[in-house]
């Protein structure tokens, strides 16, 4: 396994001063001077007004474009840091399960056996309840759906499964016979909205999408939906929305980048605060050594509980 790095994707070396010895966090990789939409209200608020090479003040759109490029680059770096750490957490979690999973399972089995031995000796109802709970953790009862996947659920056998077990044919789906009105609506819509009547590609695509819905409604015999589709066609295509200005597009882009950055920050925080993430923070440069230390502790605990179980059985 590749050794885990710090949460920012790179290990810190040397250095002194404030923060020495602390593993970096994913959020450390985000530049602090990037303006996101949540911090921008007007073009003038983003940065001091710059001057072009000919001495003229730059357009507001130019300043916005620079802010967007900077925010995009910062977001890319942050995504790389978060994804790097996510992969390391996932790899370490898999290795943790492979190496320590059997030890945890042995401890759970010993807990159940110790509780069962105590319950058998005392006969106390509380001891019996605890023993049953611990045994259930070791051997969870599968659900009906898991045992009979595709055959039955909590409501009983599926119709297809019942038919197969009783050598009866599976009932075919019920045929739909559209009403006369549904047939009339379908023929009318097919004549009016047929894609071959389009003169432009955009109009053809609109007609193909509409006819697909018409065919689906007719196939189900849905007369009410066919009437709604007839009204929709009679109303004509929805007018295109007015395109936003270049400044509006840039502000929208900044807003999206800010929201994306906030989402990634939440993901990074969850990774850092997870059990596996916490382990990686304890030994970012040598997680394998950490696994060895945990394994030694688990083996010691297994030996202790085996001795306890042996003593209980000797008393019984």
N, C-alpha and C positions, 0 to 999 in steps of 0.2 A: 504493500500500500504506500502511496506517496505520502510523505510526511505532511501533516497539516500545517498550514501557515496561519498567520494572524487573520483576524476577521476581515481585514481590509484586503486580503489576498496576498500580502507581502509580509515577510517577517521583519522585525526591527532589529537593527544591529547596533552595537556600540552605543554611543551617545550618552549623555548624562542629563542632568537638569530635571526639570519637571516631567513626570510621566515615565521616568526610567523604570524598566522592568515590567510595565503594564502591557499586556497584549493589545494591539490596536483593535478597533471596532470597525464594522463594515461602514458605518456612517463617517468614519474618519477620512474616507476616500472621496468625499463630496467636497468640491471647492466651495469655500464660504462666500466668495464674491460673485456668485451667479445670481442674477435677478430672475425670479420666477414671477408668473402672472399675479400671484397673491401679493407681491410686493410692488407691483407696477400699476399706476393709475393713469398716467399720461405719458406720451413719448418723452417729454422733458424730464419726467421723474426718474427715468431709467439711468441716465448718466449725464455728465456735463455735455452741453451741446458741442459736437465736434465740428471741425472745419475741414472741408475737402481740400485737395491739392491746389485748386485755383482760388482758395481763400473764401469760398462761399460756404455758408452753413449747410450741413447735410440735411436731406429730407427726413421727416419723422419715420417714414417707412424704412429708410436705410438703417437708422438706429434700432428699430424694432427687429429688422432682419439680423443684425449683429447679436442682439440679445437672444433671439431664437437659436442661432447657431451655437452660441455659448452654452445655452441651457441644454440643447440637444447633446453636445459633446460631454457635458457634465453628467447627464442622465446615462449616456452610454457607459462611461467609466463606472458609475454607480451600479448599473446593471451587471457589468462584468464582475465587480467585487462581490455583489450579492450572489450571483450564480456560482462563482468560484467557491464561496463558502458553503452554499447549499450542496454542491457536489461533494465537498469534503465531509460535511455532516452526514450525507447519505452513505458515503463509503465507510466512514468510521462507524456508523450505526450498523451497517451490514457486518463489518468485521467484529464489532462488539457482540452481535448476536451469535455469530459463528463460534467465537472463542469462549464466550461466557454464558451463552444460552444454556448449554447442558448443565453448568454448575447451578444456575438459577433454578432450573427444572429439578435438580437433585435436592436443593434446599426446600422447594415447595413440597416435594414428595416426603421428605423427612419431617417437615412440619405437620403434614397430614398424618403420618404414621405415629408421631409423638402424641398428637391430639387423640388419635384413636386408641392408643395404648392407655392414656390417662382415663379416657371415657370408659374403657372396658374395665379398668380397675376400680373406678369410683362409682360408675353407674349414674352419675349426676346428670340431670337433664341439660344443664348448661354446657357441661363438657361434651355431651353427645351432640348438641347443636353446633358447637365450635368445630368438632371433628367433621361433621357433615359439610359445613361450609368450606373448610380447608380441602376436603376431598373433592368437592365440586369445582374448586379452582384448578385442581390438578387435572380433573377429567370433566370438562364442561360438556353438558348434554347438548348434542346437535339439535337444531330445529327440525320440524317436520319437513320444511322445504329443502333443507340440506340433505336429509336422508332420502327423500323421494323427489329429487329435483326433476321437474318436467312431468311428474306423475300425479302428485297431489299437494295440497296445501292445508292450512288449518280448517278450510271449509270442506275438505274431502277430496275424492278423486276428481281429476279433470275429466270432462266429458269424453275426450279422445282416449284417455287412458282406460276409462270404464268400458268404452266400446271395444277396445282391443282385448281386454281381459275376458269379456263375455262373448267374443267372436261375433260381435255385431258390427255392421258397417258404420263407419263414422258419418254422421249426418252432414251432408254437403251444405255449404252456405245457402241461405235462402235467396231465391232469385227475386230480383227487383223488377217490377213491371211499372214503368212510368205511366202517369196519367196522360190523358189526351192533351190537357193543358200543358203539362211538362214537355210533351213531344213538340207541341206548337212553339213554345218558348225556345226550346233547343234549336229547332230548325230556323227560327227567325234570327236568333243570335248567331248561329253558324253562318248564315248568309250575310249578315251585316258586318261581323267582326272577323271574317276569314283572313288569315295572314296574307294570302296571295293578293288581296286588294290593296295592300300597303304600297306606297310609292317610295318610302325611305326606310332605311334599316332600323332607325329608332322606332318608327311607327310599327314596323313589322314585329319587333321584339315585344312591344306593348300588346299587340293583338295575339301573339303566341301565348303570352302569359295569361291573357284574359280567357282565351279559348281553352287553355288547360284547366282553368277553374270551372268553366262551363261544362266541359266533358266530365269532370269529377262530380259536379252536382247532378248532372243527368244520369251518370252511372249509379248514383245512390237514389235516384228518383226523388230528389229534393226539389219539389215544385216551389216552395217558398224562397229558397236560395236562388233559383233560376229567375224568379220575379225580381229579386234584389239586384241580380246581375244585369237584367234588362234595364232597370232604372239607372244603374251605374253607367251602362253604355250610352243610354240616352242623354245623360248629363255631360258626356264628353270627357276628354282627358283632363286630369288635374293640371292646372296651370303651373308652370315651373316657378319655383320660388326665386325671388330676386337674389342674385349672387351678392355675397358680402363684399365689401371693399377690401383692398389689400391689407389695410391696417386692421380691419376686423378679423381677417383670416389669421394674421400674425398674432393678435391678442388671443384668439381662440387656441392657436397652437401653443402659446405660452401657458395658457390655462391648463391644457391637456398635459403638458410636460410637468407642470406643478403637481397635478393630481397623480400622475404616474409616479413621480418621485415620492409622494407621500405614501402611496401603496407599497412601493419597494421598501420604504423605511419601516413599515409595519412588518413586512416579511422578514427583513433583516433582524428586527427586534425579536420576533418569534423564534428565529433560528438561534440567536444569541442566548435567549432565555430558556431554550429547550434543554433537556437533560444531557443529550449528546453534545449540543453546542457548549454547554457549561464544561463538559469534560475536555473538549478541545481547547477551551480558553485556559484550562489548568495546565495543559502541556501542548501548546501550539506547535512546538518544534519537534516533539518526540511523543506522539500519541501512543505508539506501540509500547513505550515504557510504562505509560499509565495503565494500559491494559494488563501488563504483567503484574503491576502492583495490585490492581483490583482482583486479578485471578488468585494471587497469593492470599488475599484477605478472604475470598470466597472459599478457598480450599481449607483454610483454618476454621471457618464457620461450619463447613460441611463436617469436618472431623469432630468438632465440638458437639454438633447435634447427633451425629452417629453414636458418640459416647453416651449422650443423654438417652437416646432410644434404647441402647443396649442395657443401660441401668434400669430403665422402666420395665423392660421385658424380663430382666433377671428377678425383679421384685414380684412380677406376676406369676 
